[in-house]
Amino acid sequence: MRSKPATVMASNTPDHPLGNTNDVATLLGDSINRLRRGELDPRVANAMGYLASVLLRALEQGPMEERMAKLEAMLGLSSTSGVAKGAQ
């Protein structure tokens, strides 16, 4: 059984935009400063840092997959097998 209640952000904490890497970097910078000032619980900051790293990987993966699909289409490769369409 947990001896302390879970630390959470206040329910009125505004959402932060997280649609691109700049948004995530801004959130992380703000969170680091709040942590340094003692305004953010280290456990919350740790969870936010972990989730931000997962989100950054996801944000980077999408454009990479789009570029790969375009290259495969230009080269005449099947996106599912990696084999040239004429070689099947």
C-alpha positions in Angstrom: 0.0 0.0 0.0 1.2 3.5 -0.9 2.1 5.6 2.1 1.8 9.0 0.3 -0.8 10.0 -2.2 0.3 10.2 -5.8 1.7 13.6 -6.8 -0.2 15.2 -9.6 -0.4 18.5 -11.3 -3.3 20.8 -10.3 -6.5 20.1 -12.2 -6.5 23.6 -13.5 -3.0 23.3 -15.1 -3.5 24.3 -18.7 -2.7 21.9 -21.5 0.5 22.6 -23.4 0.6 22.1 -27.2 2.6 19.0 -28.1 2.2 18.8 -31.9 5.8 19.2 -32.8 9.3 18.9 -31.5 9.5 22.7 -30.7 6.3 22.4 -28.5 7.8 19.4 -26.6 11.2 21.3 -26.2 9.3 24.3 -24.8 7.4 22.1 -22.3 10.6 20.4 -21.2 12.4 23.7 -20.7 9.5 25.1 -18.7 9.4 21.9 -16.6 13.1 21.9 -15.9 12.9 25.5 -14.7 9.9 24.7 -12.5 11.7 21.7 -11.1 14.7 23.8 -10.3 12.6 26.3 -8.4 10.9 23.5 -6.4 7.5 24.1 -8.1 7.3 20.7 -9.8 7.6 17.4 -8.0 10.6 15.4 -9.2 8.3 12.3 -9.8 6.0 14.3 -12.0 9.0 15.8 -13.9 10.5 12.3 -14.3 7.2 10.9 -15.8 6.9 14.0 -18.0 10.5 13.5 -19.3 9.8 9.8 -20.1 6.6 10.6 -21.9 8.2 13.5 -23.8 10.9 11.2 -25.0 8.3 8.7 -26.3 6.3 11.5 -27.9 9.5 12.9 -29.6 10.2 9.5 -31.1 6.6 9.2 -32.4 6.8 12.7 -33.8 10.0 11.9 -35.6 8.8 8.5 -36.9 5.8 9.8 -38.8 7.7 12.1 -41.2 10.4 9.4 -41.7 7.8 6.9 -42.7 6.2 9.3 -45.1 9.6 10.0 -46.7 10.3 6.3 -47.0 7.0 5.7 -48.7 7.7 8.4 -51.2 11.1 7.0 -51.9 9.7 3.5 -52.3 7.1 4.8 -54.7 9.7 6.7 -56.7 11.9 3.5 -56.9 8.9 1.3 -57.8 9.2 -0.7 -54.6 6.4 -2.5 -52.9 5.9 -0.9 -49.5 5.0 -4.2 -47.9 7.8 -6.4 -49.2 10.6 -4.1 -50.2 10.7 -5.9 -53.6 10.6 -4.0 -56.9 7.1 -4.4 -58.4 8.5 -5.7 -61.7 10.7 -8.4 -59.9 7.8 -10.3 -58.4 
